[in-house]
Amino acid sequence: MSTFIRNAWYVAASSDEIGSEKPLGRTICNIQIAFFRDSKDQVQAVEDFCPHRGAPLSLGYVEGDNLVCGYHGLQMGADGSTQSMPSQRVEKFPCIKQIPVVERYGFIWIWPGDKQAADDSLIPVLEWALDPKWAYGGGLYHIKCDYRLMIDNLMDLTHETYVHASSIGQKEIDETPVKTTMEGTQVVTSRYMEGILPPPFWQNALQANGLPTDQPVDRWQICRFDAPSHVMIEVGVAMAGKGGYEAPAEQKANSTVVDFITPETDGSIWYFWGMARNFKADDEALTASIREGQGQIFSEDLEILERQQQNLDRFPDRHLLKLDIDAGGVQARRIIERTIKREQPSATSGAA
């Protein structure tokens, strides 16, 4: 059985990864895909397979509205049909798969499942991407682990105390209970800490927002999982006693950690990470500084997750513990499993 939800929108790339001349080859949910921009600058996506000799089309180039194979010059249209090939008649050439693709919010989204079911209104609304009062900076990591391990990681931030001790970690995270709830089809884990000193990352954010860094703050972490594999985390600190999460803007520094976890294969992911903030949105130097700091934080997760995956592969029969702090990841996995099961054809379908 598949380990991926198929009928859903995944982030496949950032907009700036796909230029006007060179296609991008990327595997998503075990599907090899070639992305390119046509003559109208629209992003197109087709199976990365030339029907002539099987060469990757992503090794070719773009000419007008077609993708030209770099092996023998076959020209492939955005609909997956061969348009031409030097000295050949192509009417009977087999078609390749066209992948539904949408460019929105600076990301390229694909639908790897049933093409007829693709509905771009199902792409999540990123309100911060539409509001000029917000700034965003992020990046991409390729990680050799099951995508569900990253979801587990993000839905339980207790690990920050240990993995990110020099930046966002502090003992109060480990000492404060986490609450897990369901809001419709969304899994939410939340943790609120009162009267604590801010860790280094948040000291810098407070300073950038013109607030003192040596006084107690109230801190919050609210993680929201949505299928197929997106996690948005509201994080922030406010000067202690000023209302915490509800504090006025001039008394806090807050942001949304953006996590799009896209399966590449059963054992690897494309991790699109970033942070959106609603203070000093026009300060590009601050955006770059936060991006650098956050990139370092997430790089600390990379080794943990890859080594964890190696251990799980080595000992596949071992049962893992499920503690209170794991509830968010457990609930997210249940949603994924139920959705995948609904996508599977009935065992009796097609029977006489």
ZIRA-V316235 format. One line per field, one symbol per residue. ss: DSSP state (H for helix, E for strand, - for the rest). psi: psi as a letter, one per 30 degrees, with the letter a starting at -180 (. if undefined). burial: + if it has 9 or more other C-alpha atoms within 8 Angstrom, else -. A space follows every 50 residues. Layout:
ss=???
psi=???
burial=???
//
This chain:
ss=--------EEEEEEHHH------EEEEE--EEEEEEE-----EEEEE--- ------HHH-EEE--EEE------EE-----EEE-------------E-E EEEE--EEEEE---HHH--HHH----HHHH----EEEEEEEEE---HHHH HHHHH-HHHHHHH-------HHHHH---EEEEE--EEEEEEEEEEE---H HHHHHHHH--------EEEEEEEEEE---EEEEEEEEEE----HHH--HH HEEEEEEEEEEEEEE--EEEEEEEEEE------HHHHHHHHHHHHHHHHH HHHHHHHHHHHHHH---------HHHHHHHHHHHHHHHHHHHH------- --
psi=kkgkkeilkkkflleffjafeklkkkkkhgkkkkklkafggkklklkijk fdgglkfffblkjbglkkkgeggkkklfggkkelkkgkkgegkkllkkkk kkkkggljkljfbjeffkjfffkkkjefffjffklkkaakkkkilkffee eeeffjgefeeeehfgdfklffeefkkkkklkjbgkkkkkkkkkhlkkle efeeeeefggllfglklkkljjkjkkkfhkkkjkllklkkggfbegklef glkllkkkjjjjkeafglljjjllkklhkhfgjeeeeeeeeeeeeeefff feeeeeeeeeeeeeiffkkkljleffeeeeeeeeeeeeeeeffkkkffkf k.
burial=---++++++++++++--+++++++++++++-+++++++----++++++++ +---++++++++--++++++--++++++-++++++----+--+--+-+++ +++---+++++++++--+---------++----++++++---+++++-++ ++++++--+++-+++-++++--++-+-+-+-----+++++++++++-+++ +++++++-+-+-+-++++++++++++++++++++++++++-++++-+--- +++++++++++++++++++++++++++++-+----+++-++-+++-+--+ ++--++--+--+------------+++++++++-+++-++--+------- --
//
